[in-house]
Amino acid sequence: MNILDIYNYKNYAEVLKVVDGDTIWVLTDFGVCKIKQKLRLNRIDTPEKFGKYKEIGLAITSHVKDLINNSCNKIFVHAIGSDLYGRVISEIFLHDNTNLSDYLLNNKLCKPCSGKRDEWTNEDYKITNDYINSLCKK
């Protein structure tokens, strides 16, 4: 295995920790070795768990944890590269083949990520907050 292959693969992984709505730690079994990796969900951005939009960031992180727990902490990873911070950019699939990035986008729990750091605006926050509030009323 070439060292670059850890940034371009398809494999199952065990989720160790959900850092926030778009970043998770996993343990990936490559057969000859297991590697702990920090994954960044491809194509999306969620608010941080601190700062101006802390409550939304915490709510989304909690929701992602619930989705992964319902998937028995096992996911399918399609790694496609790495980012500036050394995280593995990945498409993540839950046990029922739900693409986690698509799920979060379709449910307005994140915003599309252009690949550069975009700050959350009050309008982004309002859209996500309104959707979370509507879920709480159900």
Summary of the structure (lengths in Angstrom):
residues: 138
radius of gyration: 15.0
end to end distance: 48.9
largest distance: 50.3
contacts: 397
relative contact order: 0.19
helix: 33%
strand: 34%
